[in-house]
Amino acid sequence: MERYRTTRPGTSRRRTRRLRAGLVALTAASGLLLTACGAGGGSDHSSKTSDGSDRTGFPAPAAPTAGENKGQDSLESPSPDHLSTFALDVDTASYGYARRTLAEGRRPDPSTIRPEEFVNSFRQDYEHPDGNGFTVTVDGARTDRKNWSLVRVGLATRPAHQMGARPPAALTFVIDISGSMSEPGRLDLAQQSLDTMTDRLRDDDSVAIVTFSDKAETVLPMTRLGSHRGKIHDAIDSLEPTYSTNLGAGVETGYATAVEGRRENATNRVVLISDALANDGDTDPDSILDRISTARREYGITLFGVGVGSDYGDALMERLADKGDGHTVYVSREDEARKVFCDQLPQNIDLTARDAKAQVAFDPRTVADFRLVGYDDRRVADGDFRNDRVDGGEVGPGHTVTALYGVRTRPGAGGHLATATVRWLDPGTRDPHEQSGELETGALHDSLWDASPRFQVTAVAAYFADSLRQGDRRWSSLPGDPGLGELGDRAHELARKTEDKDVRQLADAIEQAGRGQG
């Protein structure tokens, strides 16, 4: 897996255990389905057009003919194009797990660091559309490294509170009851949370419960709340920890239960709660996903993964979520759990876009090199941008998605720099839609630290992820890296300016990483 690709415009690229808080927060799961939190504000440095074109005569290019895509690139032998294409991703688990690891005095394994999940863990200042679809914001700032800038591509959906009354929910909870769940604050708190959730869901909602250890079992088939709350409480109270972790059996049985109990005109979702340390049965994510492919593709039942535990199977959960048309988060503290279950889960219940992809076209007249930060597992062949049979990402209301690029401009060149286009399918009709935004060199801030506070937070998060990946020769450095010392100072100042608790926690994590270096 590569990280940043130095690309002559532009090379083709494909691409806790404190279960306490996470599961206690399940008590809010009824509210999850009703509300979501979105970012506000806009950018003074972007302009927006629609239908994949811009005003400079440098449109998002049409899909190339068969065989035109060059394949995956490398630092040594870039191929000559100017495009960057990737599937949208709103996961945040990598950042949450890194924070947990640092708080315990350990250094995260570089293979668990996905920079886009650091960047996407913070609120942004993008405008949101009035209707369905996305807004596209493109802005940037020059770094201290000569001719290098950071360019931010921001996508936002309509806030959830504008989406109207939600449809009924049909939720299948797939719960890990392996031996490790017997420790206090894990399964017991999950049961308490599910009990409270049962009392708060609407009468027209439905719940199913699947458990797994060495084997999987449907403890409760899809059951309408209504007058059946006592039955649901009994099923929750019967859960007991047992043996090993056959996650594959749990996912397969969970999807089978979801399909059997599927409701028309309702939101049908599978919510997996586990440390993802599969040690029994099928442990290969691709094989597991093959066995549930019908449920995913024909019925559109997607996966929301909630990772817990100081020992956590990050790679398996991330793969399941990415290829399972879903999302994954990680929780280790009460405040994180509230954020996940009160903000993020509702945004992942309903969908506003399916198979969403982004393509950034850099202008070779002004851009010499560019590097996409992260999205290593989400790269899409440039020629598949408008191929709607190729999977993209699923995005719900109230979401923002950010991609950050390191861009080297040609000395003395000015004018159009890049056009960013997002393409998605309507979740109901599957009709394709596109929206675009553009950036001129003259709109670049003269200094990164003169840009908007939210832009600076994005940069700090990306540089932090970059520092945690150092030491692995597969990754090159993000241009303009100020080092952990200055980065921590910047983060603390931004926490003061934004009065944002999440940014304060970022500053604390950077400090912990700095102490680990010493």
Helices and strands as residue ranges (DSSP letters): H 19-24, G 25-28, H 29-32, E 47-50, E 83-87, H 93-103, G 110-112, H 115-119, E 135-142, E 148-156, G 160-162, E 169-176, G 179-182, H 187-200, E 206-212, E 216-224, H 229-237, H 247-260, E 267-274, H 285-291, H 293-299, E 302-307, H 314-323, E 327-330, H 334-339, I 340-344, H 345-349, E 353-362, E 367-372, G 382-384, E 393-395, E 400-409, E 416-425, E 432-440, G 441-443, G 448-450, H 453-468, H 484-498, H 501-517
